[in-house]
Amino acid sequence: ILLCLYIAAAKRQGVPKEKISGTLQNDILKEYIARGTYAYPPRPSMRLVVDVVKYSSQYLPRWNSISVSGYHMREAGATATQELAFTFANAIAYVQAAVDAGLAVDDFAPRLSFFFVAQNNLFEEVAKFRAARRIWAKIMKERFGAEDPRSMMLRFHTQTAGVTLTAQQPDNNLIRSTVQALAAVLGGTQSLHVNSRDEALGLPTAESAQLSLRTQQIIAHESGIADVVDPFGGSYFVENLTSRLESATYDYLDTIDSIGGAVVAIEQGFQVREIGESAYRHSQSVERGERVVVGVNDYVTETPPVQDVLRVDAQAAKQQVNRLRRLRRKRDDAQVTRSLEQLAQAAQGTDNVVPPILQCVESYCTLGEICQVFRDVFGEQGQMSAF
């Protein structure tokens, strides 16, 4: 739906589809594993993912149709190995579903992208990114028979680790995010987001957000790190760690394959269990003091509360509600009804749902109305459990 809103906005500005560029996350499987913000069962949700990939490959040549995300699973407590393994298991499921739907792998794979976290252990994170490139190239070449070198390239965005930010001594977060950003750049990320010092307390203030931006710019333009490709290549320690992470990732992928693939493993709660156990072990190590979190379980000082935390204007919600009411009064209700009915017909059949969604958004159907059509057709997924 977001993609169609974007296309409709571009159309109103006179921008043709073939010139639209951007990235859609479009990664539903990690929602069942780590975030919980899903609406429909996994299998019809996979159909929506594939429809977007098919539509993008045909009409949006500059659009990244999916960003397969390990970030959220790592934030939920996954280890570096689990982040890699579960991300690539999901990616395999998406690629296989697209191939099964009749797409040639080299027609869509060059526009696939990834989203990873940068955590605190600099060497492990650098090795993780290096291992990820080797794993993805091998998966695409050997498992899916890709021939276009672009299909084997791991193009990824990195965000520093929100879960490491602390409300205690929030200035420490500046150091954490800088180390994490360094790891991402040393590991070869193509895109980077640096979290702000006050995000454990609320949305970042403009001052904090600018400081995060300056962190990236200093790394990019003053450190010299961005001038070198794979600066840790050849380091015995990093090369060994890269190989160990790669091997452990393949062990997980073999296990998921033996279960029946990522979707079946999700339905059986495998990934949720694995991440839950890792998160528990991490929490226990912090509580016992075996893992130091500066300012939380060691080097603790009394500090005054942070001032100037961002507060969202309560009037903003009221203004948006009023805008929605005005939209409902002005739109053509008959056209809305027709558009939603055509979407329901497509969802019940096998047609690609992107064109009827686009018609819905151009008719000013709301997000909720469009989602309700899919709920009526696909059903609604209850809370999934590992147990």
Contacts in CASP RR format, 6 or more apart in sequence:
PFRMAT RR
TARGET T0000
AUTHOR 0000-0000-0000
METHOD contacts of the structure
MODEL  1
ILLCLYIAAAKRQGVPKEKISGTLQNDILKEYIARGTYAYPPRPSMRLVV
DVVKYSSQYLPRWNSISVSGYHMREAGATATQELAFTFANAIAYVQAAVD
AGLAVDDFAPRLSFFFVAQNNLFEEVAKFRAARRIWAKIMKERFGAEDPR
SMMLRFHTQTAGVTLTAQQPDNNLIRSTVQALAAVLGGTQSLHVNSRDEA
LGLPTAESAQLSLRTQQIIAHESGIADVVDPFGGSYFVENLTSRLESATY
DYLDTIDSIGGAVVAIEQGFQVREIGESAYRHSQSVERGERVVVGVNDYV
TETPPVQDVLRVDAQAAKQQVNRLRRLRRKRDDAQVTRSLEQLAQAAQGT
DNVVPPILQCVESYCTLGEICQVFRDVFGEQGQMSAF
1 357 0 8 1.000
1 361 0 8 1.000
1 367 0 8 1.000
1 370 0 8 1.000
1 371 0 8 1.000
2 24 0 8 1.000
3 24 0 8 1.000
3 26 0 8 1.000
3 52 0 8 1.000
3 55 0 8 1.000
3 56 0 8 1.000
3 63 0 8 1.000
3 354 0 8 1.000
4 354 0 8 1.000
4 357 0 8 1.000
4 358 0 8 1.000
4 360 0 8 1.000
4 361 0 8 1.000
5 361 0 8 1.000
6 20 0 8 1.000
7 17 0 8 1.000
7 20 0 8 1.000
7 358 0 8 1.000
8 358 0 8 1.000
8 361 0 8 1.000
8 362 0 8 1.000
10 16 0 8 1.000
10 17 0 8 1.000
10 20 0 8 1.000
11 362 0 8 1.000
17 59 0 8 1.000
17 60 0 8 1.000
18 59 0 8 1.000
18 60 0 8 1.000
18 61 0 8 1.000
18 62 0 8 1.000
19 62 0 8 1.000
20 60 0 8 1.000
20 62 0 8 1.000
20 63 0 8 1.000
21 62 0 8 1.000
21 63 0 8 1.000
22 62 0 8 1.000
22 63 0 8 1.000
22 64 0 8 1.000
23 63 0 8 1.000
23 64 0 8 1.000
23 67 0 8 1.000
23 113 0 8 1.000
23 157 0 8 1.000
24 52 0 8 1.000
24 56 0 8 1.000
24 63 0 8 1.000
24 64 0 8 1.000
24 65 0 8 1.000
24 66 0 8 1.000
24 67 0 8 1.000
25 66 0 8 1.000
25 67 0 8 1.000
25 69 0 8 1.000
25 115 0 8 1.000
26 49 0 8 1.000
26 52 0 8 1.000
26 53 0 8 1.000
26 65 0 8 1.000
26 66 0 8 1.000
26 67 0 8 1.000
27 49 0 8 1.000
27 66 0 8 1.000
27 67 0 8 1.000
27 68 0 8 1.000
27 69 0 8 1.000
27 90 0 8 1.000
27 94 0 8 1.000
27 115 0 8 1.000
28 38 0 8 1.000
28 42 0 8 1.000
28 45 0 8 1.000
28 46 0 8 1.000
28 48 0 8 1.000
28 49 0 8 1.000
29 42 0 8 1.000
29 46 0 8 1.000
29 90 0 8 1.000
29 93 0 8 1.000
29 94 0 8 1.000
29 262 0 8 1.000
29 263 0 8 1.000
29 266 0 8 1.000
30 68 0 8 1.000
30 69 0 8 1.000
30 70 0 8 1.000
30 72 0 8 1.000
30 73 0 8 1.000
30 86 0 8 1.000
30 87 0 8 1.000
30 90 0 8 1.000
31 37 0 8 1.000
31 38 0 8 1.000
31 72 0 8 1.000
32 38 0 8 1.000
32 42 0 8 1.000
32 266 0 8 1.000
32 381 0 8 1.000
32 384 0 8 1.000
33 72 0 8 1.000
33 73 0 8 1.000
33 76 0 8 1.000
33 86 0 8 1.000
33 90 0 8 1.000
33 266 0 8 1.000
33 271 0 8 1.000
33 272 0 8 1.000
33 275 0 8 1.000
34 72 0 8 1.000
34 73 0 8 1.000
34 75 0 8 1.000
34 76 0 8 1.000
34 78 0 8 1.000
34 275 0 8 1.000
35 72 0 8 1.000
35 76 0 8 1.000
36 383 0 8 1.000
36 384 0 8 1.000
38 45 0 8 1.000
38 381 0 8 1.000
39 45 0 8 1.000
39 371 0 8 1.000
39 374 0 8 1.000
39 375 0 8 1.000
39 380 0 8 1.000
39 381 0 8 1.000
40 48 0 8 1.000
40 374 0 8 1.000
40 375 0 8 1.000
40 378 0 8 1.000
40 379 0 8 1.000
40 380 0 8 1.000
40 381 0 8 1.000
41 378 0 8 1.000
41 379 0 8 1.000
41 381 0 8 1.000
42 263 0 8 1.000
42 266 0 8 1.000
42 267 0 8 1.000
42 381 0 8 1.000
43 263 0 8 1.000
44 374 0 8 1.000
44 377 0 8 1.000
44 378 0 8 1.000
44 379 0 8 1.000
45 378 0 8 1.000
45 381 0 8 1.000
46 93 0 8 1.000
46 94 0 8 1.000
46 97 0 8 1.000
46 263 0 8 1.000
47 353 0 8 1.000
48 353 0 8 1.000
48 374 0 8 1.000
49 66 0 8 1.000
49 94 0 8 1.000
49 97 0 8 1.000
50 94 0 8 1.000
50 97 0 8 1.000
50 98 0 8 1.000
50 101 0 8 1.000
51 352 0 8 1.000
51 353 0 8 1.000
51 354 0 8 1.000
52 65 0 8 1.000
52 66 0 8 1.000
52 354 0 8 1.000
53 65 0 8 1.000
53 66 0 8 1.000
53 94 0 8 1.000
53 98 0 8 1.000
53 103 0 8 1.000
53 108 0 8 1.000
54 98 0 8 1.000
54 101 0 8 1.000
54 103 0 8 1.000
54 108 0 8 1.000
54 352 0 8 1.000
55 352 0 8 1.000
55 354 0 8 1.000
55 355 0 8 1.000
56 63 0 8 1.000
56 65 0 8 1.000
56 108 0 8 1.000
56 111 0 8 1.000
57 65 0 8 1.000
57 103 0 8 1.000
57 107 0 8 1.000
57 108 0 8 1.000
57 111 0 8 1.000
63 111 0 8 1.000
64 111 0 8 1.000
64 112 0 8 1.000
64 113 0 8 1.000
64 155 0 8 1.000
65 108 0 8 1.000
65 111 0 8 1.000
65 112 0 8 1.000
66 94 0 8 1.000
66 112 0 8 1.000
66 113 0 8 1.000
67 113 0 8 1.000
67 114 0 8 1.000
67 115 0 8 1.000
67 157 0 8 1.000
68 87 0 8 1.000
68 88 0 8 1.000
68 90 0 8 1.000
68 91 0 8 1.000
68 94 0 8 1.000
68 112 0 8 1.000
68 113 0 8 1.000
68 114 0 8 1.000
68 115 0 8 1.000
69 87 0 8 1.000
69 114 0 8 1.000
69 115 0 8 1.000
70 78 0 8 1.000
70 83 0 8 1.000
70 86 0 8 1.000
70 87 0 8 1.000
70 114 0 8 1.000
70 115 0 8 1.000
70 116 0 8 1.000
70 117 0 8 1.000
71 115 0 8 1.000
71 116 0 8 1.000
71 117 0 8 1.000
71 159 0 8 1.000
73 82 0 8 1.000
73 83 0 8 1.000
73 86 0 8 1.000
73 87 0 8 1.000
73 271 0 8 1.000
73 275 0 8 1.000
74 80 0 8 1.000
74 82 0 8 1.000
74 83 0 8 1.000
74 116 0 8 1.000
74 117 0 8 1.000
74 119 0 8 1.000
74 161 0 8 1.000
74 163 0 8 1.000
75 117 0 8 1.000
75 161 0 8 1.000
75 162 0 8 1.000
75 163 0 8 1.000
76 275 0 8 1.000
76 276 0 8 1.000
76 279 0 8 1.000
77 163 0 8 1.000
77 275 0 8 1.000
77 276 0 8 1.000
77 278 0 8 1.000
77 279 0 8 1.000
77 282 0 8 1.000
78 86 0 8 1.000
78 274 0 8 1.000
78 275 0 8 1.000
78 278 0 8 1.000
78 279 0 8 1.000
79 278 0 8 1.000
80 119 0 8 1.000
80 121 0 8 1.000
80 124 0 8 1.000
80 125 0 8 1.000
80 128 0 8 1.000
80 245 0 8 1.000
81 245 0 8 1.000
81 248 0 8 1.000
81 249 0 8 1.000
81 252 0 8 1.000
82 252 0 8 1.000
82 271 0 8 1.000
82 274 0 8 1.000
82 275 0 8 1.000
82 278 0 8 1.000
83 116 0 8 1.000
83 117 0 8 1.000
83 128 0 8 1.000
84 128 0 8 1.000
84 131 0 8 1.000
84 132 0 8 1.000
84 135 0 8 1.000
84 245 0 8 1.000
84 249 0 8 1.000
85 248 0 8 1.000
85 249 0 8 1.000
85 252 0 8 1.000
85 253 0 8 1.000
85 256 0 8 1.000
86 252 0 8 1.000
86 256 0 8 1.000
86 262 0 8 1.000
86 271 0 8 1.000
86 275 0 8 1.000
87 114 0 8 1.000
87 116 0 8 1.000
88 132 0 8 1.000
88 135 0 8 1.000
88 136 0 8 1.000
88 139 0 8 1.000
88 249 0 8 1.000
88 253 0 8 1.000
89 252 0 8 1.000
89 253 0 8 1.000
89 256 0 8 1.000
89 261 0 8 1.000
89 262 0 8 1.000
89 265 0 8 1.000
89 271 0 8 1.000
90 262 0 8 1.000
91 112 0 8 1.000
91 114 0 8 1.000
91 136 0 8 1.000
91 139 0 8 1.000
92 139 0 8 1.000
92 143 0 8 1.000
92 253 0 8 1.000
92 261 0 8 1.000
92 262 0 8 1.000
93 261 0 8 1.000
93 262 0 8 1.000
93 263 0 8 1.000
94 112 0 8 1.000
95 105 0 8 1.000
95 109 0 8 1.000
95 112 0 8 1.000
95 140 0 8 1.000
95 144 0 8 1.000
96 144 0 8 1.000
98 105 0 8 1.000
98 108 0 8 1.000
99 105 0 8 1.000
99 144 0 8 1.000
105 140 0 8 1.000
105 144 0 8 1.000
105 145 0 8 1.000
105 146 0 8 1.000
105 151 0 8 1.000
106 146 0 8 1.000
106 147 0 8 1.000
106 148 0 8 1.000
106 151 0 8 1.000
109 140 0 8 1.000
109 144 0 8 1.000
109 146 0 8 1.000
109 148 0 8 1.000
109 150 0 8 1.000
109 151 0 8 1.000
110 148 0 8 1.000
110 150 0 8 1.000
110 151 0 8 1.000
110 153 0 8 1.000
112 155 0 8 1.000
113 155 0 8 1.000
113 156 0 8 1.000
113 157 0 8 1.000
114 132 0 8 1.000
114 136 0 8 1.000
114 154 0 8 1.000
114 155 0 8 1.000
114 156 0 8 1.000
114 157 0 8 1.000
115 156 0 8 1.000
115 157 0 8 1.000
115 158 0 8 1.000
115 159 0 8 1.000
116 128 0 8 1.000
116 129 0 8 1.000
116 132 0 8 1.000
116 156 0 8 1.000
116 157 0 8 1.000
116 158 0 8 1.000
116 189 0 8 1.000
117 158 0 8 1.000
117 159 0 8 1.000
117 160 0 8 1.000
117 161 0 8 1.000
118 125 0 8 1.000
118 158 0 8 1.000
118 159 0 8 1.000
118 160 0 8 1.000
118 161 0 8 1.000
118 180 0 8 1.000
118 181 0 8 1.000
118 183 0 8 1.000
118 184 0 8 1.000
118 189 0 8 1.000
119 125 0 8 1.000
119 161 0 8 1.000
119 164 0 8 1.000
119 180 0 8 1.000
119 183 0 8 1.000
120 161 0 8 1.000
120 164 0 8 1.000
120 176 0 8 1.000
120 179 0 8 1.000
120 180 0 8 1.000
121 183 0 8 1.000
122 179 0 8 1.000
122 182 0 8 1.000
122 183 0 8 1.000
122 186 0 8 1.000
123 232 0 8 1.000
123 237 0 8 1.000
123 238 0 8 1.000
123 241 0 8 1.000
124 241 0 8 1.000
124 245 0 8 1.000
125 180 0 8 1.000
125 183 0 8 1.000
125 184 0 8 1.000
125 187 0 8 1.000
126 183 0 8 1.000
126 186 0 8 1.000
126 187 0 8 1.000
126 232 0 8 1.000
126 238 0 8 1.000
127 232 0 8 1.000
127 238 0 8 1.000
127 241 0 8 1.000
127 242 0 8 1.000
127 244 0 8 1.000
127 245 0 8 1.000
128 245 0 8 1.000
129 156 0 8 1.000
129 158 0 8 1.000
129 183 0 8 1.000
129 184 0 8 1.000
129 187 0 8 1.000
129 188 0 8 1.000
129 189 0 8 1.000
130 187 0 8 1.000
130 230 0 8 1.000
130 232 0 8 1.000
130 233 0 8 1.000
130 238 0 8 1.000
130 242 0 8 1.000
131 242 0 8 1.000
131 243 0 8 1.000
131 245 0 8 1.000
131 246 0 8 1.000
131 249 0 8 1.000
132 154 0 8 1.000
132 156 0 8 1.000
133 154 0 8 1.000
134 242 0 8 1.000
134 246 0 8 1.000
135 246 0 8 1.000
135 249 0 8 1.000
135 250 0 8 1.000
136 152 0 8 1.000
136 153 0 8 1.000
136 154 0 8 1.000
137 152 0 8 1.000
137 153 0 8 1.000
137 154 0 8 1.000
140 146 0 8 1.000
140 151 0 8 1.000
140 152 0 8 1.000
141 152 0 8 1.000
144 151 0 8 1.000
146 152 0 8 1.000
155 190 0 8 1.000
156 189 0 8 1.000
156 190 0 8 1.000
156 191 0 8 1.000
157 189 0 8 1.000
157 190 0 8 1.000
157 191 0 8 1.000
157 192 0 8 1.000
157 193 0 8 1.000
158 184 0 8 1.000
158 189 0 8 1.000
158 191 0 8 1.000
158 192 0 8 1.000
158 193 0 8 1.000
159 192 0 8 1.000
159 193 0 8 1.000
159 194 0 8 1.000
159 195 0 8 1.000
160 176 0 8 1.000
160 177 0 8 1.000
160 180 0 8 1.000
160 181 0 8 1.000
160 184 0 8 1.000
160 193 0 8 1.000
160 194 0 8 1.000
160 195 0 8 1.000
161 176 0 8 1.000
161 180 0 8 1.000
161 195 0 8 1.000
162 195 0 8 1.000
162 199 0 8 1.000
162 200 0 8 1.000
164 173 0 8 1.000
164 176 0 8 1.000
164 180 0 8 1.000
165 173 0 8 1.000
165 176 0 8 1.000
165 177 0 8 1.000
165 195 0 8 1.000
165 197 0 8 1.000
165 199 0 8 1.000
165 200 0 8 1.000
166 172 0 8 1.000
166 173 0 8 1.000
166 200 0 8 1.000
166 293 0 8 1.000
166 295 0 8 1.000
166 296 0 8 1.000
167 200 0 8 1.000
167 201 0 8 1.000
168 295 0 8 1.000
168 296 0 8 1.000
168 300 0 8 1.000
168 303 0 8 1.000
169 294 0 8 1.000
169 295 0 8 1.000
169 301 0 8 1.000
169 303 0 8 1.000
170 197 0 8 1.000
170 198 0 8 1.000
170 200 0 8 1.000
170 201 0 8 1.000
170 306 0 8 1.000
171 197 0 8 1.000
172 294 0 8 1.000
172 295 0 8 1.000
173 195 0 8 1.000
173 196 0 8 1.000
173 197 0 8 1.000
173 198 0 8 1.000
173 199 0 8 1.000
173 200 0 8 1.000
174 197 0 8 1.000
174 211 0 8 1.000
174 215 0 8 1.000
177 194 0 8 1.000
177 195 0 8 1.000
177 196 0 8 1.000
177 197 0 8 1.000
177 212 0 8 1.000
177 215 0 8 1.000
178 194 0 8 1.000
178 215 0 8 1.000
178 219 0 8 1.000
180 194 0 8 1.000
181 192 0 8 1.000
181 194 0 8 1.000
181 215 0 8 1.000
181 216 0 8 1.000
181 219 0 8 1.000
182 219 0 8 1.000
182 223 0 8 1.000
182 225 0 8 1.000
184 192 0 8 1.000
185 192 0 8 1.000
185 219 0 8 1.000
185 220 0 8 1.000
185 225 0 8 1.000
185 226 0 8 1.000
186 225 0 8 1.000
186 231 0 8 1.000
186 232 0 8 1.000
187 230 0 8 1.000
187 232 0 8 1.000
188 229 0 8 1.000
188 230 0 8 1.000
192 216 0 8 1.000
194 212 0 8 1.000
194 213 0 8 1.000
194 215 0 8 1.000
194 216 0 8 1.000
195 204 0 8 1.000
195 212 0 8 1.000
196 204 0 8 1.000
196 205 0 8 1.000
196 208 0 8 1.000
196 209 0 8 1.000
196 211 0 8 1.000
196 212 0 8 1.000
197 204 0 8 1.000
197 208 0 8 1.000
197 211 0 8 1.000
197 212 0 8 1.000
198 204 0 8 1.000
198 205 0 8 1.000
198 208 0 8 1.000
198 306 0 8 1.000
198 309 0 8 1.000
198 310 0 8 1.000
199 208 0 8 1.000
201 306 0 8 1.000
201 309 0 8 1.000
202 309 0 8 1.000
202 310 0 8 1.000
203 310 0 8 1.000
203 312 0 8 1.000
204 212 0 8 1.000
204 310 0 8 1.000
205 308 0 8 1.000
205 309 0 8 1.000
205 310 0 8 1.000
207 308 0 8 1.000
219 225 0 8 1.000
219 226 0 8 1.000
220 226 0 8 1.000
225 231 0 8 1.000
232 238 0 8 1.000
233 239 0 8 1.000
255 270 0 8 1.000
256 262 0 8 1.000
256 265 0 8 1.000
256 270 0 8 1.000
259 265 0 8 1.000
259 268 0 8 1.000
259 270 0 8 1.000
262 271 0 8 1.000
265 271 0 8 1.000
266 272 0 8 1.000
266 384 0 8 1.000
269 384 0 8 1.000
269 385 0 8 1.000
269 386 0 8 1.000
272 384 0 8 1.000
272 385 0 8 1.000
272 386 0 8 1.000
273 386 0 8 1.000
273 387 0 8 1.000
276 386 0 8 1.000
282 291 0 8 1.000
285 291 0 8 1.000
286 293 0 8 1.000
286 296 0 8 1.000
286 297 0 8 1.000
287 297 0 8 1.000
289 297 0 8 1.000
289 298 0 8 1.000
292 298 0 8 1.000
292 299 0 8 1.000
295 301 0 8 1.000
324 366 0 8 1.000
327 364 0 8 1.000
327 366 0 8 1.000
328 366 0 8 1.000
331 363 0 8 1.000
331 364 0 8 1.000
332 363 0 8 1.000
332 364 0 8 1.000
335 363 0 8 1.000
336 360 0 8 1.000
336 363 0 8 1.000
336 364 0 8 1.000
336 365 0 8 1.000
336 369 0 8 1.000
338 363 0 8 1.000
339 356 0 8 1.000
339 359 0 8 1.000
339 360 0 8 1.000
339 363 0 8 1.000
339 365 0 8 1.000
340 360 0 8 1.000
340 365 0 8 1.000
340 369 0 8 1.000
340 370 0 8 1.000
340 373 0 8 1.000
342 356 0 8 1.000
342 359 0 8 1.000
343 353 0 8 1.000
343 356 0 8 1.000
343 357 0 8 1.000
343 359 0 8 1.000
343 360 0 8 1.000
343 370 0 8 1.000
343 373 0 8 1.000
344 373 0 8 1.000
344 376 0 8 1.000
344 377 0 8 1.000
345 351 0 8 1.000
345 356 0 8 1.000
346 352 0 8 1.000
346 353 0 8 1.000
346 355 0 8 1.000
346 356 0 8 1.000
347 353 0 8 1.000
347 373 0 8 1.000
347 374 0 8 1.000
347 377 0 8 1.000
347 378 0 8 1.000
348 377 0 8 1.000
357 370 0 8 1.000
360 369 0 8 1.000
360 370 0 8 1.000
361 370 0 8 1.000
END
